[in-house]
Amino acid sequence: MRLRLAVTEDIPFIMLLVRKVVPLMRATGNFQWGDDYPNPEIFANDITIGQLWVAELENKIVGISAITTDQDPEYADAGWDITEKAIVTHRLAVDPDCQGKGIARALMNQAEEVAKYSGISILRVDTNSKNMATQALFPKLGYQFSGEISLAKRPGLRFFCYEKLLS
């Protein structure tokens, strides 16, 4: 597996991955992603500011993750001080045909590498309350459950927040 920063030419392939993931998310009651989000413009912005990572297997994009410092204001509802610098993982997805191969773990580990390189000791992530896969993964990677929030940009949905502190 190879991890690298995404480039603009990757967007069509990233959108193919999103179109494979969304129906599976919906089938489990997870409506975090849909026809409006994430979209090519969001990924183009992620690429422009150098925060979108892709995982490749055999030269095919099989995973994505935006590794950012963007904290939603609602994170304060999880008891987090959002004025503290933190590395935050957003838009994590793995090709359904490639799940179970450690791709999400590798992308989350990349967030740790970005944090270390940036001198940031706090890692944060949120996930839809219906996303059982990430709720199982994050604690295995040393993330602690911090609380449940709602997000104004995704009304009616509940999100679980997780944090990891690097020593």
C-alpha positions as CSV (number, residue, x, y, z in Angstrom):
1,M,0.0,0.0,0.0
2,R,1.2,3.5,-0.8
3,L,0.0,6.7,0.9
4,R,0.4,10.0,-0.9
5,L,-1.1,13.5,-1.1
6,A,-3.9,13.6,-3.6
7,V,-3.7,15.6,-6.8
8,T,-6.4,17.2,-8.9
9,E,-6.3,14.4,-11.4
10,D,-7.4,12.0,-8.6
11,I,-10.8,13.6,-8.1
12,P,-12.7,11.5,-10.7
13,F,-11.3,8.3,-9.0
14,I,-12.1,9.7,-5.5
15,M,-15.7,10.4,-6.6
16,L,-16.0,6.8,-7.9
17,L,-14.9,5.6,-4.5
18,V,-17.5,7.9,-2.8
19,R,-20.2,6.6,-5.1
20,K,-19.4,3.0,-4.0
21,V,-19.4,3.9,-0.3
22,V,-22.5,6.1,0.0
23,P,-25.1,3.4,-0.8
24,L,-23.5,1.1,1.8
25,M,-23.5,3.8,4.4
26,R,-27.2,4.5,3.7
27,A,-28.0,0.8,3.9
28,T,-26.8,0.8,7.5
29,G,-28.8,4.0,8.4
30,N,-25.7,6.2,8.1
31,F,-26.7,9.3,6.2
32,Q,-23.6,11.3,6.9
33,W,-22.7,11.4,3.2
34,G,-25.0,11.8,0.3
35,D,-25.5,13.5,-3.1
36,D,-24.3,16.8,-1.8
37,Y,-21.4,15.8,0.4
38,P,-18.6,15.2,-0.1
39,N,-18.4,16.6,-3.6
40,P,-15.6,17.4,-6.1
41,E,-15.3,21.0,-4.9
42,I,-14.6,19.9,-1.3
43,F,-12.0,17.5,-2.5
44,A,-10.5,20.1,-4.8
45,N,-10.2,22.5,-1.9
46,D,-8.6,19.7,0.3
47,I,-6.0,19.2,-2.5
48,T,-5.3,22.9,-2.9
49,I,-4.4,23.2,0.7
50,G,-2.5,20.0,0.8
51,Q,-4.7,18.0,3.3
52,L,-6.2,15.2,1.2
53,W,-4.4,11.8,1.4
54,V,-5.1,8.8,-0.8
55,A,-4.2,5.2,-0.2
56,E,-3.3,3.2,-3.3
57,L,-3.1,-0.6,-4.0
58,E,-1.9,-1.6,-7.4
59,N,-2.0,2.0,-8.6
60,K,-5.7,2.2,-7.7
61,I,-7.1,4.6,-5.1
62,V,-8.7,2.5,-2.4
63,G,-8.9,5.0,0.5
64,I,-9.1,8.7,1.2
65,S,-8.7,10.9,4.2
66,A,-8.6,14.7,4.8
67,I,-6.0,15.3,7.5
68,T,-6.7,18.8,8.7
69,T,-6.7,21.2,11.6
70,D,-10.3,22.1,11.0
71,Q,-12.5,21.7,14.1
72,D,-16.2,22.2,14.0
73,P,-17.5,24.7,16.6
74,E,-19.7,21.9,17.9
75,Y,-16.6,20.0,19.1
76,A,-16.8,22.2,22.2
77,D,-20.0,20.2,23.1
78,A,-17.7,17.1,23.5
79,G,-15.7,19.0,26.1
80,W,-12.9,19.8,23.8
81,D,-11.1,23.2,23.9
82,I,-11.3,24.0,20.2
83,T,-8.7,26.8,20.6
84,E,-6.1,24.0,21.1
85,K,-4.4,23.0,17.9
86,A,-5.4,19.5,16.9
87,I,-5.0,17.3,13.8
88,V,-8.5,16.2,12.8
89,T,-9.4,13.5,10.4
90,H,-12.3,14.1,8.1
91,R,-13.8,12.3,5.0
92,L,-12.2,8.9,5.8
93,A,-13.4,6.3,3.3
94,V,-12.2,2.9,2.1
95,D,-13.3,1.1,-1.1
96,P,-15.8,-1.5,0.0
97,D,-13.9,-4.1,-2.1
98,C,-10.7,-3.5,-0.1
99,Q,-12.0,-3.3,3.4
100,G,-10.2,-5.4,6.0
101,K,-6.8,-4.7,4.5
102,G,-5.7,-2.1,7.0
103,I,-6.3,0.9,4.7
104,A,-8.3,3.0,7.3
105,R,-5.7,2.1,9.9
106,A,-2.9,3.3,7.6
107,L,-4.7,6.6,6.9
108,M,-5.3,7.2,10.6
109,N,-1.6,6.4,11.3
110,Q,-0.8,9.0,8.6
111,A,-2.8,11.6,10.7
112,E,-0.4,10.7,13.6
113,E,2.6,11.3,11.4
114,V,1.2,14.6,10.2
115,A,0.6,15.6,13.9
116,K,4.2,14.6,14.9
117,Y,5.7,16.5,12.0
118,S,3.5,19.5,12.9
119,G,4.4,19.4,16.6
120,I,0.7,18.8,17.5
121,S,-0.1,16.3,20.2
122,I,-3.8,16.1,19.9
123,L,-5.7,14.0,17.4
124,R,-9.4,14.2,17.0
125,V,-12.1,12.6,14.8
126,D,-15.8,12.4,14.7
127,T,-18.0,9.7,13.2
128,N,-21.7,9.2,12.6
129,S,-23.4,7.4,15.4
130,K,-24.4,4.7,12.9
131,N,-20.9,4.0,11.7
132,M,-20.0,0.8,13.6
133,A,-16.8,0.2,11.7
134,T,-15.1,3.4,12.8
135,Q,-16.5,3.0,16.3
136,A,-14.7,-0.3,16.5
137,L,-11.5,1.1,14.8
138,F,-10.8,4.3,16.7
139,P,-10.5,2.7,20.2
140,K,-8.1,0.0,18.7
141,L,-5.9,2.9,17.6
142,G,-5.8,4.4,21.0
143,Y,-8.6,7.0,20.6
144,Q,-10.8,7.7,23.6
145,F,-14.5,8.4,23.3
146,S,-15.1,12.0,24.3
147,G,-18.8,12.5,23.7
148,E,-21.8,12.8,21.4
149,I,-22.6,15.9,19.4
150,S,-24.8,17.2,16.6
151,L,-23.4,19.2,13.6
152,A,-25.3,22.1,12.1
153,K,-24.1,21.2,8.7
154,R,-25.7,17.7,9.0
155,P,-29.0,18.3,10.9
156,G,-30.8,15.4,12.5
157,L,-27.6,13.3,12.7
158,R,-25.6,12.4,15.8
159,F,-21.8,12.1,15.9
160,F,-19.4,10.4,18.3
161,C,-16.2,12.2,19.0
162,Y,-12.9,10.5,19.7
163,E,-9.5,12.0,20.8
164,K,-6.0,10.7,21.1
165,L,-3.2,12.4,22.9
166,L,0.4,11.8,21.7
167,S,3.1,11.8,24.4
